[in-house]
Amino acid sequence: MKKDKTQKCGCGFCEDELKMSCFEPVFCSPCEVEFIKCAKCEQSYSSKLEKCPKCGEKHA
């Protein structure tokens, strides 16, 4: 039996369901927002922001 490596949670903007996979970035289709994880504090936030809203670390 093959395990499903997909994890589900809600979008922080529209609360629509997000699907996360080990091989794809987290993306909300209705909002058209890609989420990234801060390398410093591991907070998840929109890739449209210049820096992490929690710690201020800039992303690449």
ABEGO torsion letter per residue (X at the ends): XBBBABBBBBBAAAGBBBBBBAABBBBBAAAGBBBBBBAAAGBBBBAABABBAAAGBBBX
